[in-house]
Amino acid sequence: MNTIWKPTPNPQSKQRRSRRFLLLAVVLVVMILGGYFLTDFSQPPELIVTEQPPFKEEPVHIIDTNTPLKDNPQNLIPDHISKRTITSGDNLSAIFDSVEISQSIMVQILAADESLLALDILRPGNTLTFTLDEETRQLVEMELFIHPAHQVVYHRVDENSFDYEEIILPGEWEQQLIYGEIDGSFYLSAIKAGLSEQEAGNIAYLFKSKLNFSRDIRAGDHFQVIRSLQLIDRKLTGQSQIEGVRIFSRNRYYSAFLFEDGNFYDDQGESLARAFQRYPYKGRYRVSSAFNPTRLHPITGRIAPHKGVDFAMPVGTPIYATGDGEITRVKNHPFAGKYIEIQHDGRYLTRYLHLNKITVKRGQKIKRGERIASSGNTGRSTGPHLHYELHIKGRAVNPVTANIPMATSIAKNKFKTFQQRISELIVLMEQSQEDLVGT
């Protein structure tokens, strides 16, 4: 029988082991604490660096508050400057009230704006910046920011009046191809492909006389659009220009190309734009004030651009639209009086001021030669007359001498230049489409 030997416990040995364990623990604690206090703090500790978003410095000269001037918290920004971003439903009178500037000052600015009418329709996203004199708290400047390439600055001239400076930057323009297939309507397909609502509408209007979009377009048809986009400091301004369009519908082909005269023609040189008539009335009437960018205003005596032509005529003279288009404004302005604005195919715009009676409504489609109003003497006027304006690509031009689409085709001496132009656009369309399909 095997026996397993077990030592007999010794109480004194157990006590000695406990004392040795306690002594060892004390030594370890002393060593740890000693190491901490002997650390060399003359050397910087190792840093753990985490990536942080870049700091964005906000300009201190602009207040983006949409609140009254007195509510500038903590005086972090100058309380003599305030900026208001236009939202849907805003109107100029309410905006002036919100920044505690009197309605009489607003009227002074509207008087300066008479020849421009930039303040008559404020769109969401536009901004107004008000600058007060730091001592008198009187408004000395108001800036209307329309987009990065277009601003208007209203400056105080004296106690009772303002003038304005219109800033239009040319920027840079880059071409872009928009390609798409028809799925449903052309309008919705064009927007899906990347065109804006306005661009899609302008193209549909451009082909109105040649193409019935509800009957002639089918699923699977496709289109190509070359447009130019405007950039300021390499940032898009939101402004664009259609340069060429091709629509392929089954066995038919439709085209429109912008030429140097500002009009669209098909690939055979036939005009797509309905012809304009030169004057908005019948008969002969005297020019009482010509188009003049440096004219002295007859009432204020200051230099104020006259961006149209005044025709002296009796109150009640019939006024006619000079081209096909859509009524975009029907207004009663304190200085321009009753007036109408018509948009023609996205490039041309006409205005008719100081009217007596208006017979059309905003949003109404209008034909060339259709009666729209009767002349009058409303607003700030020195006598019965019609003030008529023509704008091309956003700029007022002399309506008596401007190059407007009155012909039906490209002139023979320009046809070779036109052919070269459309050849360049077609090459760009085809090469760019191959790149898009390849991706």
Secondary structure per residue as TSV (DSSP state, phi and psi in degrees):
chain	resnum	aa	ss	phi	psi
A	1	M	-	360.0	125.4
A	2	N	-	-87.2	135.7
A	3	T	-	-115.6	132.1
A	4	I	-	-93.5	120.6
A	5	W	-	-82.8	135.6
A	6	K	-	-124.2	129.1
A	7	P	-	-66.9	147.8
A	8	T	-	-79.7	129.5
A	9	P	-	-59.5	141.4
A	10	N	-	-118.3	111.0
A	11	P	H	-58.8	-35.1
A	12	Q	H	-69.6	-36.2
A	13	S	H	-65.3	-39.1
A	14	K	H	-63.6	-39.1
A	15	Q	H	-66.2	-39.0
A	16	R	H	-65.0	-38.1
A	17	R	H	-65.8	-37.5
A	18	S	H	-64.0	-40.4
A	19	R	H	-66.6	-40.0
A	20	R	H	-63.9	-38.2
A	21	F	H	-65.6	-41.8
A	22	L	H	-63.4	-42.2
A	23	L	H	-63.0	-41.4
A	24	L	H	-63.4	-39.6
A	25	A	H	-64.1	-41.2
A	26	V	H	-62.8	-43.1
A	27	V	H	-60.9	-41.1
A	28	L	H	-64.3	-42.6
A	29	V	H	-61.7	-43.4
A	30	V	H	-61.8	-40.6
A	31	M	H	-65.6	-41.8
A	32	I	H	-63.9	-49.0
A	33	L	H	-63.0	-40.2
A	34	G	H	-63.7	-39.8
A	35	G	H	-62.8	-38.8
A	36	Y	H	-63.7	-49.6
A	37	F	H	-72.1	-18.5
A	38	L	T	-92.2	4.2
A	39	T	-	-61.6	140.7
A	40	D	-	-85.1	101.0
A	41	F	T	-81.4	1.9
A	42	S	T	-73.1	-15.1
A	43	Q	S	-99.9	134.9
A	44	P	-	-67.8	144.2
A	45	P	-	-70.0	158.5
A	46	E	-	-68.8	132.5
A	47	L	-	-99.6	141.9
A	48	I	-	-103.1	112.3
A	49	V	-	-97.9	126.4
A	50	T	-	-112.1	145.1
A	51	E	-	-72.2	130.1
A	52	Q	-	-113.5	151.6
A	53	P	-	-63.8	146.6
A	54	P	-	-62.7	146.8
A	55	F	-	-74.9	130.0
A	56	K	-	-107.7	112.3
A	57	E	-	-83.2	124.9
A	58	E	-	-89.7	137.2
A	59	P	-	-65.4	138.7
A	60	V	T	-89.3	-6.8
A	61	H	T	-90.1	2.5
A	62	I	-	-125.1	134.7
A	63	I	-	-108.6	118.0
A	64	D	B	-106.4	73.8
A	65	T	-	-114.5	-35.3
A	66	N	-	57.0	30.8
A	67	T	S	-131.2	162.4
A	68	P	-	-56.4	154.8
A	69	L	G	-59.4	-34.3
A	70	K	G	-72.1	-13.7
A	71	D	G	-94.0	24.5
A	72	N	-	-74.7	107.4
A	73	P	G	-71.3	137.5
A	74	Q	G	62.2	8.7
A	75	N	G	53.8	36.7
A	76	L	-	-74.9	-22.3
A	77	I	S	-134.2	155.0
A	78	P	-	-57.5	130.9
A	79	D	T	-85.1	3.9
A	80	H	T	-96.9	3.5
A	81	I	E	-126.8	134.2
A	82	S	E	-142.3	143.1
A	83	K	E	-123.1	133.9
A	84	R	E	-124.1	121.3
A	85	T	E	-90.2	129.4
A	86	I	-	-74.6	132.4
A	87	T	-	-120.2	167.4
A	88	S	T	-58.6	131.8
A	89	G	T	94.7	-9.9
A	90	D	-	-68.6	152.4
A	91	N	-	-138.2	159.6
A	92	L	H	-62.0	-40.9
A	93	S	H	-61.5	-45.4
A	94	A	H	-66.5	-34.8
A	95	I	H	-64.9	-44.2
A	96	F	H	-62.4	-39.8
A	97	D	H	-62.3	-40.1
A	98	S	H	-66.6	-27.3
A	99	V	T	-103.1	12.0
A	100	E	T	59.6	45.2
A	101	I	-	-116.0	134.6
A	102	S	-	-68.1	156.5
A	103	Q	H	-66.5	-27.5
A	104	S	H	-66.4	-34.6
A	105	I	H	-67.6	-39.6
A	106	M	H	-59.6	-40.3
A	107	V	H	-63.8	-38.3
A	108	Q	H	-61.5	-40.6
A	109	I	H	-69.9	-38.4
A	110	L	H	-62.6	-34.3
A	111	A	H	-63.9	-41.1
A	112	A	H	-66.6	-31.2
A	113	D	G	-84.1	1.1
A	114	E	G	-54.8	-43.4
A	115	S	G	-80.8	-11.9
A	116	L	T	-107.5	-41.3
A	117	L	-	58.3	31.4
A	118	A	T	-71.7	-25.3
A	119	L	T	-91.4	-3.1
A	120	D	S	-73.2	-27.3
A	121	I	S	-132.2	109.4
A	122	L	-	-97.7	129.2
A	123	R	-	-104.5	147.2
A	124	P	T	-53.3	133.0
A	125	G	T	102.4	-25.8
A	126	N	-	-63.8	154.7
A	127	T	E	-130.9	148.4
A	128	L	E	-118.8	127.5
A	129	T	E	-116.0	124.0
A	130	F	E	-106.5	130.4
A	131	T	E	-120.4	122.3
A	132	L	E	-101.1	154.5
A	133	D	-	-67.4	130.4
A	134	E	T	-64.5	-26.7
A	135	E	T	-94.3	-51.0
A	136	T	T	-84.4	-16.1
A	137	R	-	61.8	25.9
A	138	Q	-	-93.2	140.1
A	139	L	E	-64.9	124.5
A	140	V	E	-112.4	-19.0
A	141	E	E	-158.6	141.8
A	142	M	E	-134.5	129.3
A	143	E	E	-110.8	130.3
A	144	L	E	-102.0	115.9
A	145	F	E	-99.3	110.0
A	146	I	E	-89.6	-52.2
A	147	H	E	-160.2	172.3
A	148	P	T	-57.0	-20.5
A	149	A	T	-102.3	3.8
A	150	H	E	-147.9	113.4
A	151	Q	E	-134.2	156.5
A	152	V	E	-129.2	128.7
A	153	V	E	-116.3	123.3
A	154	Y	E	-100.5	120.8
A	155	H	E	-109.1	141.5
A	156	R	E	-71.7	132.7
A	157	V	E	-97.3	-47.7
A	158	D	E	-152.3	-165.5
A	159	E	T	-61.1	-27.0
A	160	N	T	-119.5	6.3
A	161	S	E	-153.5	159.1
A	162	F	E	-127.4	160.1
A	163	D	E	-127.2	-177.6
A	164	Y	E	-139.8	157.8
A	165	E	E	-126.3	123.0
A	166	E	E	-96.4	125.2
A	167	I	E	-109.8	113.6
A	168	I	E	-123.3	116.3
A	169	L	-	-97.6	133.8
A	170	P	-	-68.5	-35.2
A	171	G	-	63.7	-167.0
A	172	E	E	-114.5	151.6
A	173	W	E	-123.4	130.6
A	174	E	E	-121.1	137.4
A	175	Q	E	-82.5	148.8
A	176	Q	E	-146.5	139.5
A	177	L	E	-95.2	132.3
A	178	I	E	-112.5	121.0
A	179	Y	E	-124.3	140.2
A	180	G	E	-161.9	162.1
A	181	E	E	-107.8	149.2
A	182	I	-	-76.2	125.9
A	183	D	S	-137.3	93.3
A	184	G	S	96.2	-119.4
A	185	S	-	-96.6	155.9
A	186	F	H	-62.7	-42.6
A	187	Y	H	-57.0	-51.0
A	188	L	H	-69.2	-36.4
A	189	S	H	-66.2	-37.8
A	190	A	H	-66.3	-40.8
A	191	I	H	-65.9	-41.2
A	192	K	H	-61.6	-34.1
A	193	A	H	-75.2	-16.9
A	194	G	T	128.4	-3.3
A	195	L	-	-78.0	153.9
A	196	S	-	-78.2	166.4
A	197	E	H	-60.6	-40.9
A	198	Q	H	-65.9	-42.1
A	199	E	H	-63.7	-44.5
A	200	A	H	-62.1	-41.8
A	201	G	H	-65.6	-39.8
A	202	N	H	-64.2	-39.9
A	203	I	H	-66.3	-42.7
A	204	A	H	-60.9	-40.5
A	205	Y	H	-67.7	-36.0
A	206	L	H	-61.0	-38.8
A	207	F	T	-95.6	10.8
A	208	K	T	-55.1	-39.7
A	209	S	T	-82.2	-11.4
A	210	K	T	-115.4	-18.3
A	211	L	-	-142.6	127.0
A	212	N	-	-95.8	104.6
A	213	F	H	-66.2	-27.9
A	214	S	H	-81.4	-23.0
A	215	R	H	-106.6	-36.8
A	216	D	H	-93.1	-13.3
A	217	I	-	-102.5	134.7
A	218	R	-	-127.0	160.9
A	219	A	T	-58.6	136.1
A	220	G	T	98.2	-20.3
A	221	D	-	-63.1	155.8
A	222	H	E	-137.0	168.0
A	223	F	E	-143.4	156.2
A	224	Q	E	-130.9	135.0
A	225	V	E	-132.9	125.1
A	226	I	E	-99.6	121.6
A	227	R	E	-127.0	154.6
A	228	S	E	-106.5	136.3
A	229	L	E	-110.9	136.0
A	230	Q	E	-88.1	137.4
A	231	L	E	-127.9	141.4
A	232	I	E	-121.7	121.1
A	233	D	T	53.3	41.1
A	234	R	T	65.8	18.7
A	235	K	E	-117.4	137.2
A	236	L	E	-66.0	137.1
A	237	T	E	-92.4	-14.3
A	238	G	E	95.1	-3.6
A	239	Q	E	-95.6	139.9
A	240	S	E	-144.1	166.4
A	241	Q	E	-144.8	126.8
A	242	I	E	-77.3	129.8
A	243	E	E	-111.1	-29.5
A	244	G	E	-159.7	145.8
A	245	V	E	-139.4	135.9
A	246	R	E	-131.5	131.5
A	247	I	E	-121.7	123.7
A	248	F	E	-106.0	110.8
A	249	S	E	-120.1	103.2
A	250	R	T	50.2	-115.4
A	251	N	T	-97.0	11.4
A	252	R	E	-115.8	158.0
A	253	Y	E	-139.1	130.8
A	254	Y	E	-124.3	140.8
A	255	S	E	-141.3	155.3
A	256	A	E	-150.3	127.6
A	257	F	E	-131.3	133.3
A	258	L	E	-78.8	130.1
A	259	F	-	-109.2	174.5
A	260	E	T	-63.6	-20.1
A	261	D	T	-83.9	2.3
A	262	G	S	86.6	7.3
A	263	N	-	-113.7	159.6
A	264	F	E	-100.9	139.0
A	265	Y	E	-134.8	154.7
A	266	D	-	-79.7	-179.0
A	267	D	T	-70.0	-7.7
A	268	Q	T	-97.2	2.0
A	269	G	S	85.7	11.1
A	270	E	B	-87.4	136.2
A	271	S	B	-69.1	137.9
A	272	L	-	-95.1	-18.0
A	273	A	S	-84.7	133.6
A	274	R	-	-64.4	139.8
A	275	A	-	-65.4	146.5
A	276	F	-	-91.6	159.6
A	277	Q	-	-105.1	148.9
A	278	R	S	-70.1	-39.5
A	279	Y	-	-121.1	147.6
A	280	P	S	-90.0	28.2
A	281	Y	S	-152.8	169.1
A	282	K	S	-108.2	144.6
A	283	G	S	98.5	-162.2
A	284	R	-	-127.3	130.2
A	285	Y	-	-136.4	146.2
A	286	R	-	-73.7	139.6
A	287	V	E	-78.0	113.9
A	288	S	E	-91.9	-21.5
A	289	S	E	-154.2	118.5
A	290	A	-	-81.9	166.3
A	291	F	-	-61.5	126.3
A	292	N	B	-157.8	106.8
A	293	P	T	-66.1	-16.1
A	294	T	T	-120.7	28.2
A	295	R	-	-67.9	146.6
A	296	L	B	-83.9	126.4
A	297	H	-	-65.1	132.0
A	298	P	T	-66.8	-18.9
A	299	I	T	-101.8	-47.4
A	300	T	T	-84.6	-24.1
A	301	G	-	79.5	2.6
A	302	R	S	-99.0	162.3
A	303	I	B	-68.1	120.9
A	304	A	-	-143.3	119.2
A	305	P	-	-56.0	134.1
A	306	H	B	-103.1	100.5
A	307	K	-	-91.3	16.4
A	308	G	S	-148.3	-164.8
A	309	V	E	-123.7	133.9
A	310	D	E	-97.1	131.1
A	311	F	E	-114.8	118.6
A	312	A	E	-71.5	124.3
A	313	M	-	-157.6	153.2
A	314	P	-	-64.9	151.2
A	315	V	T	-59.2	134.5
A	316	G	T	98.1	0.3
A	317	T	-	-65.6	130.5
A	318	P	E	-62.2	136.3
A	319	I	E	-117.2	136.4
A	320	Y	E	-122.2	148.8
A	321	A	-	-67.4	136.4
A	322	T	S	-86.1	-6.0
A	323	G	S	-164.6	164.9
A	324	D	S	-64.6	144.6
A	325	G	E	176.1	-162.9
A	326	E	E	-126.6	136.6
A	327	I	E	-71.9	117.2
A	328	T	E	-106.9	-18.7
A	329	R	E	-143.5	135.7
A	330	V	E	-132.9	105.5
A	331	K	E	-131.8	161.3
A	332	N	E	-125.1	97.6
A	333	H	E	-95.3	142.3
A	334	P	T	-61.2	-21.7
A	335	F	T	-117.7	-37.6
A	336	A	T	-81.1	-11.0
A	337	G	E	72.4	-159.6
A	338	K	E	-72.4	128.7
A	339	Y	E	-146.7	162.1
A	340	I	E	-126.5	143.1
A	341	E	E	-124.0	135.2
A	342	I	E	-123.8	129.9
A	343	Q	E	-96.3	128.3
A	344	H	E	-115.5	113.0
A	345	D	T	46.0	27.0
A	346	G	T	83.9	-13.6
A	347	R	T	-114.8	-30.9
A	348	Y	E	-110.7	144.2
A	349	L	E	-141.9	136.7
A	350	T	E	-124.9	149.7
A	351	R	E	-131.9	146.8
A	352	Y	E	-133.0	112.1
A	353	L	E	-112.4	163.2
A	354	H	E	62.7	36.7
A	355	L	E	-77.5	162.1
A	356	N	E	-98.1	-52.7
A	357	K	E	-133.6	132.5
A	358	I	E	-108.4	132.8
A	359	T	-	-114.0	11.8
A	360	V	-	-126.5	168.5
A	361	K	-	-124.9	156.7
A	362	R	T	-60.6	135.9
A	363	G	T	91.7	-9.8
A	364	Q	-	-76.2	137.7
A	365	K	E	-80.1	141.1
A	366	I	E	-133.8	149.1
A	367	K	-	-106.9	152.3
A	368	R	T	-57.7	132.9
A	369	G	T	85.9	-0.7
A	370	E	-	-82.3	137.2
A	371	R	E	-69.8	132.7
A	372	I	E	-120.4	-19.9
A	373	A	E	-171.3	-179.8
A	374	S	E	-124.7	147.1
A	375	S	E	-69.7	160.4
A	376	G	B	-153.3	-149.0
A	377	N	-	-149.6	35.8
A	378	T	-	-86.2	162.5
A	379	G	S	77.6	-155.2
A	380	R	S	-87.8	106.1
A	381	S	-	-144.3	146.0
A	382	T	S	-92.7	-4.4
A	383	G	S	168.2	167.7
A	384	P	S	-59.7	126.1
A	385	H	E	-169.2	168.8
A	386	L	E	-112.8	129.0
A	387	H	E	-100.9	119.7
A	388	Y	E	-120.2	129.5
A	389	E	E	-122.0	148.4
A	390	L	E	-129.4	126.1
A	391	H	E	-116.4	134.1
A	392	I	E	-121.9	121.1
A	393	K	T	54.1	40.5
A	394	G	T	84.8	1.1
A	395	R	E	-117.8	134.7
A	396	A	E	-71.2	134.6
A	397	V	E	-128.1	166.9
A	398	N	-	-72.3	111.9
A	399	P	T	-68.8	-16.8
A	400	V	T	-79.6	-29.3
A	401	T	T	-118.7	-5.8
A	402	A	-	-63.3	151.0
A	403	N	-	-82.1	100.8
A	404	I	-	-117.6	157.3
A	405	P	S	-70.3	95.0
A	406	M	-	-114.1	-15.2
A	407	A	S	-94.0	165.7
A	408	T	S	-101.7	-8.7
A	409	S	B	-157.1	167.9
A	410	I	-	-64.4	137.3
A	411	A	-	-63.6	147.6
A	412	K	G	-57.5	-39.5
A	413	N	G	-74.2	-5.2
A	414	K	G	-111.3	-5.8
A	415	F	H	-65.7	-38.2
A	416	K	H	-64.3	-41.7
A	417	T	H	-62.8	-40.2
A	418	F	H	-63.5	-44.4
A	419	Q	H	-60.7	-39.9
A	420	Q	H	-63.9	-40.3
A	421	R	H	-62.4	-48.0
A	422	I	H	-71.9	-28.4
A	423	S	H	-62.0	-42.2
A	424	E	H	-62.8	-42.0
A	425	L	H	-68.6	-39.1
A	426	I	H	-66.5	-41.6
A	427	V	H	-59.0	-43.3
A	428	L	H	-63.8	-40.9
A	429	M	H	-60.5	-47.3
A	430	E	H	-71.6	-41.0
A	431	Q	H	-66.7	-43.4
A	432	S	H	-66.9	-35.6
A	433	Q	H	-66.1	-39.4
A	434	E	H	-60.6	-39.2
A	435	D	H	-64.7	-42.1
A	436	L	H	-65.3	-43.3
A	437	V	H	-67.0	-35.6
A	438	G	H	-65.3	-28.0
A	439	T	-	-83.9	360.0
